[in-house]
Amino acid sequence: MNSIFRRSINLLLLISYSCLLACTQSPAVFSEMADKKYSIYILGKDGKEYLLEASCLDSGKLSPELDGIEVNTREIDRTVLVNNGYYYHLDRKRASFAKHQLDGKNLQEIAAMNLKSFAIENYLWLGGDTLLLTGLSAPDFTQTKYVLLTTGIMKQIAAGDMEIDTPKGRFSNMSIGFVKREKQTLLVGYTYHQQLGASNYTTSDTTYITELRYPQMTAVTTFKETRSTYPGGINTIQPYAFEDEQQNYYFMTCPGIALGNRPELPTSIMKIKAGSKRPDPDYFFNLSASTIQNHAYGVWYLGNNLAIVRSERKDLFKGVGDHYSTEHFEFYLIDVATQKVIKKLALPLDKGTRKECVLVQGDIVYISVNSGTDGSFIWMYNIHTGTLKKGLQLIGDTDYVLRIDRLKS
């Protein structure tokens, strides 16, 4: 993360000056002069969804209806995977996993491959163009499945079922929360769900982690963890896990009403030590019992044991029905090594239950916040100085910034 600081001071000044020029140009000149580095996915006030690309997030204004394109939500949505200038998305109605590229005012399909009866839960880039998709059988969500493919030519390498127990008894479906590659094995975290009504469910009180042989996808052993439940979540929408510089793996559990719906259990961060296959029994970062005193959804690693979590304010919403629309989300800086909450970031309250709203680049963390009183801004948090300031403003039809991504690495 800190490689930029090893460059010469002249190069730093040149980059800063170039970014300043790009951010202060008019939209037309902005588009012509600079390569696009970031992708922004927006839900509009009128329900339309937009995709736009930007060269800099530090300042300026962009309007989705003027500077971006309206997307066809039957072909692409917020679960899009952004990598190396391309957009990847599963169209379940067409049973097609497609590769797209934004060309001016058009999102063009470059290539596609068949992908039937598959619902993506997690993705993992294994290097270069090799992508591992893990998910569930659709529409029943009972069988864990995988697809290994090369995105360069959009061809399947391998596919099949993973040797993980299907739901039994009162549990009718399941979810995959994280997938970790560990040499010749995969660690898959998941749990099971019980349907309580047409639009209501609850979750097992147990987190399961199965070690699978890779690439055979046959089970080695399964660990059970009962300190909290609903490990991770669909990481095409928001991240819930990360690996630190020593290859220790951390994952969040999300039992709040918006995901696990077991609010009596704590939101936590658990740790799998480097080389281990199961959660560390001596590590349990209980976020709900900390100064946060609420459930949280989403964790972003900054480096050097620091991370940001996005937590709800249970005193500001009435129930799951207004959880998405009410401004009640706060951002906290935490230290995962010491299991301490360092501080709440001085940002306006945000709305939207799950969003890919934090992007780490060097010593700067970009955080998108949608506030009815303060507007929609990409804020900049300086890890080194601890300062916050407003960057790019999203205007016009912007209601929610659903995701910000680095377009090219």
VOGU-3710 file (C-alpha; in Angstrom, 3 decimals, decimal comma):
1> mnsifrrsin> 0,000/0,000/0,000  2,865/2,396/0,703  4,875/1,854/-2,489  3,927/5,288/-3,789  5,918/6,883/-1,005  9,090/5,235/-2,215  8,971/7,207/-5,435  10,865/10,417/-5,805  9,350/13,695/-4,660  9,346/14,975/-8,212
11> llllisyscl> 7,121/12,157/-9,350  4,755/12,787/-6,457  4,467/16,431/-7,388  3,834/15,571/-11,013  1,060/13,131/-10,131  -0,584/15,630/-7,779  -0,418/18,393/-10,374  -1,842/16,150/-13,112  -4,723/15,081/-10,882  -5,483/18,688/-9,996
21> lactqspavf> -5,665/19,618/-13,663  -7,910/16,675/-14,485  -10,324/17,384/-11,638  -10,754/21,054/-12,463  -11,486/20,726/-16,181  -14,967/20,936/-17,662  -16,595/17,518/-18,269  -15,785/17,570/-22,006  -12,131/18,476/-21,505  -12,009/16,159/-18,506
31> semadkkysi> -13,040/13,265/-20,748  -10,648/14,110/-23,536  -7,530/14,851/-21,497  -7,277/12,071/-18,964  -7,587/8,324/-18,790  -10,430/7,121/-16,624  -9,215/5,493/-13,403  -12,403/5,007/-11,388  -15,863/3,579/-11,903  -18,932/4,892/-10,057
41> yilgkdgkey> -22,315/3,125/-9,974  -25,274/5,306/-9,031  -28,940/4,795/-8,200  -30,899/7,873/-9,261  -33,732/9,660/-7,504  -36,097/8,484/-10,227  -35,060/4,853/-9,858  -32,782/4,834/-12,891  -29,287/3,383/-12,515  -26,147/4,900/-13,988
51> lleascldsg> -22,547/4,001/-14,623  -19,879/6,646/-15,035  -16,108/6,764/-15,100  -13,835/9,428/-13,610  -10,169/10,318/-13,776  -9,953/11,719/-10,257  -12,018/11,584/-7,070  -10,357/14,503/-5,299  -12,553/17,380/-6,505  -15,040/18,552/-9,117
61> klspeldgie> -18,663/17,679/-9,867  -20,196/14,936/-11,964  -23,814/14,287/-12,890  -24,785/10,692/-13,753  -27,312/11,689/-16,413  -24,845/14,055/-18,127  -21,455/12,443/-17,522  -22,432/8,779/-17,370  -24,765/6,325/-19,034  -28,089/4,890/-17,936
71> vntreidrtv> -27,712/1,127/-17,641  -30,201/-1,533/-18,597  -30,766/-3,263/-15,250  -31,879/-6,408/-17,061  -28,284/-6,743/-18,269  -26,190/-5,260/-15,465  -26,677/-4,066/-11,885  -24,801/-3,148/-8,712  -23,311/-6,650/-8,400  -21,025/-5,915/-11,359
81> lvnngyyyhl> -17,374/-6,975/-11,042  -14,942/-4,276/-12,156  -11,458/-5,356/-13,199  -8,791/-3,976/-15,546  -11,172/-1,702/-17,445  -13,917/-4,292/-17,905  -17,282/-4,952/-16,267  -18,411/-8,536/-15,610  -21,958/-9,482/-14,740  -24,241/-12,514/-14,581
91> drkrasfakh> -27,546/-12,154/-16,416  -29,513/-14,991/-14,822  -32,441/-14,661/-17,223  -30,143/-15,184/-20,197  -28,000/-17,649/-18,210  -25,020/-15,645/-19,435  -21,921/-14,300/-17,698  -20,797/-11,380/-19,846  -17,811/-9,069/-20,185  -18,576/-5,408/-20,945
101> qldgknlqei> -16,664/-2,219/-21,661  -17,851/1,376/-21,465  -17,317/3,062/-24,830  -18,475/6,661/-24,806  -22,203/6,557/-24,098  -22,546/2,822/-24,684  -21,861/-0,232/-22,566  -20,724/-2,806/-25,075  -20,749/-6,551/-24,541  -17,317/-7,862/-25,517
111> aamnlksfai> -17,833/-11,582/-24,884  -20,020/-13,957/-22,872  -20,249/-17,546/-21,694  -23,182/-19,710/-20,639  -23,787/-19,973/-16,907  -27,054/-21,703/-16,033  -28,846/-22,145/-12,702  -26,142/-20,248/-10,834  -26,398/-17,403/-8,293  -23,087/-15,707/-7,501
121> enylwlggdt> -22,348/-15,338/-3,785  -18,605/-14,634/-3,874  -15,798/-14,060/-6,334  -12,028/-14,399/-6,040  -9,404/-13,335/-8,564  -6,683/-15,990/-8,569  -4,224/-13,961/-10,612  -4,229/-12,514/-14,119  -7,451/-13,358/-15,940  -8,345/-16,364/-13,754
131> llltglsapd> -11,578/-15,848/-11,829  -13,238/-18,184/-9,333  -16,978/-17,704/-8,899  -18,647/-19,450/-5,966  -22,377/-19,514/-5,542  -25,561/-21,471/-5,110  -27,943/-23,389/-7,285  -30,731/-21,151/-8,551  -33,536/-20,711/-7,774  -33,493/-22,965/-4,666
141> ftqtkyvllt> -30,161/-21,775/-3,129  -29,410/-25,159/-1,589  -26,320/-26,510/-3,384  -22,921/-24,806/-3,282  -21,379/-24,547/-6,745  -18,298/-23,106/-8,413  -17,121/-21,953/-11,819  -13,457/-21,381/-12,663  -12,925/-19,348/-15,828  -10,493/-17,242/-17,786
151> tgimkqiaag> -11,890/-13,787/-18,465  -9,416/-13,062/-21,248  -11,384/-15,235/-23,650  -14,417/-15,841/-21,373  -14,034/-19,607/-21,322  -14,854/-22,047/-18,547  -11,930/-23,990/-17,090  -13,863/-26,098/-14,585  -17,258/-26,152/-12,879  -19,327/-28,291/-10,541
161> dmeidtpkgr> -20,591/-28,750/-7,000  -18,589/-28,181/-3,841  -18,718/-30,948/-1,249  -20,620/-28,987/1,383  -23,740/-30,211/3,202  -27,051/-28,941/1,838  -29,676/-27,456/4,204  -31,572/-29,937/6,406  -34,525/-29,931/8,769  -35,965/-26,492/9,378
171> fsnmsigfvk> -33,292/-24,860/7,204  -34,375/-24,406/3,585  -31,493/-22,450/2,028  -27,998/-21,165/2,722  -25,455/-18,460/1,946  -21,710/-18,376/1,283  -19,958/-15,594/3,189  -16,296/-15,873/2,237  -13,856/-17,963/0,228  -10,129/-18,023/1,067
181> rekqtllvgy> -7,472/-19,690/-1,074  -4,767/-21,414/0,996  -2,296/-23,184/-1,309  -4,024/-26,417/-2,397  -7,164/-25,814/-0,354  -10,105/-23,441/-0,147  -11,695/-22,296/3,092  -15,412/-21,620/2,582  -17,440/-19,830/5,266  -21,221/-20,231/5,191
191> tyhqqlgasn> -24,417/-20,676/7,199  -28,008/-21,893/6,827  -31,332/-20,031/6,829  -34,868/-20,785/7,961  -37,767/-19,203/6,074  -40,300/-17,706/8,504  -42,643/-16,170/5,938  -42,856/-14,827/2,426  -40,382/-12,021/3,217  -38,938/-13,023/6,569
201> yttsdttyit> -36,210/-15,450/7,580  -33,739/-16,179/10,313  -30,313/-17,785/10,454  -28,648/-20,682/12,217  -26,665/-19,672/15,293  -23,613/-21,384/13,793  -20,925/-20,294/11,367  -19,534/-23,181/9,318  -16,110/-23,295/7,654  -15,327/-26,185/5,333
211> elrypqmtav> -11,842/-26,921/4,084  -11,964/-28,142/0,480  -9,233/-29,675/-1,629  -8,493/-27,400/-4,568  -9,199/-27,817/-7,432  -11,082/-31,073/-6,677  -13,591/-29,276/-4,380  -13,858/-32,312/-2,088  -14,241/-31,806/1,652  -11,387/-32,313/4,094
221> ttfketrsty> -13,048/-31,181/7,314  -15,684/-28,765/8,613  -15,336/-26,453/11,611  -18,250/-25,005/13,582  -18,156/-21,598/15,257  -20,967/-20,499/17,598  -19,682/-17,170/18,925  -21,529/-15,383/16,098  -23,202/-16,183/12,792  -23,714/-15,128/9,171
231> pggintiqpy> -20,041/-14,989/8,173  -19,410/-12,322/5,584  -21,912/-11,754/2,789  -22,245/-11,424/-0,957  -18,943/-9,752/-1,784  -20,061/-8,552/-5,207  -21,988/-5,906/-3,235  -19,685/-5,190/-0,291  -16,509/-6,696/1,249  -16,580/-8,535/4,562
241> afedeqqnyy> -13,106/-10,069/4,741  -9,448/-9,255/4,143  -5,923/-10,571/4,544  -3,244/-8,593/6,361  0,456/-8,255/5,570  1,279/-11,426/7,548  -1,377/-13,477/5,698  -3,710/-13,562/8,677  -7,306/-13,663/7,424  -10,078/-11,637/9,063
251> fmtcpgialg> -13,814/-11,951/8,385  -16,859/-10,142/9,723  -19,999/-11,840/11,006  -23,262/-9,985/10,266  -26,171/-11,178/12,440  -27,991/-7,805/12,296  -31,556/-7,579/10,970  -30,388/-6,585/7,475  -28,434/-9,828/6,892  -28,470/-12,658/9,455
261> nrpelptsim> -31,551/-11,462/11,327  -30,216/-12,783/14,612  -29,798/-9,364/16,278  -29,310/-10,898/19,726  -25,905/-12,162/18,547  -22,916/-9,805/18,209  -21,394/-8,407/15,054  -17,797/-9,525/15,266  -14,519/-9,818/13,434  -12,862/-13,217/13,633
271> kikagskrpd> -9,352/-14,223/12,679  -7,864/-17,231/10,922  -4,121/-17,220/11,564  -1,750/-17,631/8,635  -1,455/-21,319/7,821  -4,448/-22,258/9,992  -7,788/-23,620/8,785  -10,104/-22,478/11,563  -10,923/-19,325/13,549  -8,520/-18,420/16,318
281> pdyffnlsas> -10,316/-19,357/19,594  -8,452/-16,583/21,416  -9,498/-13,831/19,010  -12,996/-12,327/18,968  -13,413/-8,615/18,177  -16,942/-7,952/19,473  -17,971/-4,770/17,655  -21,459/-4,726/19,178  -19,981/-4,647/22,700  -17,470/-1,929/21,817
291> tiqnhaygvw> -18,094/1,818/21,765  -19,925/1,234/18,447  -22,789/-0,484/20,360  -24,539/-1,478/17,119  -24,438/-4,020/14,316  -22,197/-3,394/11,320  -22,056/-4,435/7,671  -18,853/-4,199/5,665  -15,152/-3,933/6,504  -12,343/-2,382/4,461
301> ylgnnlaivr> -8,658/-2,938/5,247  -6,352/0,094/5,161  -3,092/-1,666/6,028  -0,946/-1,753/9,178  -3,778/-3,402/11,202  -6,203/-0,535/10,502  -9,655/-1,040/8,986  -12,916/0,840/8,511  -16,294/-0,642/9,436  -19,692/0,766/8,498
311> serkdlfkgv> -22,231/0,419/11,292  -25,937/1,046/11,707  -27,551/3,326/14,299  -30,399/1,248/15,723  -31,898/4,322/17,406  -32,508/6,024/14,050  -34,486/3,407/12,073  -37,713/1,599/12,894  -37,135/-1,737/11,196  -35,819/-3,520/8,158
321> gdhystehfe> -38,398/-1,726/5,989  -36,659/1,653/6,322  -33,147/0,338/6,948  -32,037/1,158/3,404  -33,652/4,590/3,049  -32,881/6,121/6,443  -29,649/8,035/6,984  -28,182/6,193/9,952  -24,826/4,689/8,973  -21,547/5,706/10,602
331> fylidvatqk> -17,930/4,891/9,764  -15,435/3,782/12,414  -11,683/3,347/12,314  -10,597/0,183/14,135  -7,356/-1,611/14,986  -7,761/-5,349/14,398  -4,520/-6,252/16,173  -5,504/-4,655/19,490  -9,258/-5,170/18,963  -9,942/-1,510/19,669
341> vikklalpld> -12,180/1,110/18,124  -9,942/4,104/17,484  -12,548/6,704/16,539  -15,731/7,504/14,673  -14,980/9,389/11,465  -16,516/12,870/11,385  -18,725/12,198/8,363  -22,419/12,902/7,761  -24,781/10,002/8,354  -24,969/7,785/5,287
351> kgtrkecvlv> -27,864/5,807/3,807  -28,060/2,502/1,943  -27,723/-0,800/3,805  -24,936/-2,351/1,710  -22,602/-0,393/-0,548  -19,103/-0,676/-1,987  -18,398/2,807/-0,680  -14,762/2,726/0,494  -11,736/2,701/-1,791  -8,165/2,649/-0,442
361> qgdivyisvn> -5,401/4,147/-2,541  -2,067/4,747/-0,909  -2,442/6,958/2,134  -5,859/8,234/1,010  -9,179/6,501/1,668  -12,082/7,564/-0,541  -15,485/7,223/1,155  -18,782/7,921/-0,604  -21,533/9,372/1,585  -25,107/10,193/0,556
371> sgtdgsfiwm> -26,596/12,803/2,858  -29,884/14,648/2,420  -28,465/17,746/4,112  -24,804/17,639/3,017  -25,216/16,198/-0,471  -23,479/13,256/-2,130  -19,695/13,482/-1,912  -16,642/11,294/-2,204  -14,801/12,180/1,006  -11,040/11,797/1,435
381> ynihtgtlkk> -9,592/10,452/4,682  -5,822/10,785/5,088  -4,545/7,767/7,007  -1,299/9,517/7,946  -2,757/12,809/9,238  -6,250/11,642/10,214  -7,862/14,534/8,339  -11,084/14,465/6,308  -12,132/16,670/3,412  -14,693/16,658/0,644
391> glqligdtdy> -13,668/15,484/-2,810  -15,756/14,798/-5,900  -19,425/15,783/-5,643  -22,131/13,719/-7,377  -25,003/15,970/-8,388  -28,070/15,849/-10,627  -30,116/12,667/-10,352  -27,777/11,084/-7,763  -29,553/9,488/-4,813  -27,208/6,653/-3,811
401> vlridrlks> -23,610/5,973/-4,801  -23,884/2,188/-4,731  -20,246/1,500/-5,497  -16,896/3,093/-6,286  -14,230/0,906/-7,873  -10,727/1,258/-9,174  -11,207/0,801/-12,907  -7,610/-0,172/-13,596  -5,001/-1,398/-11,150
//
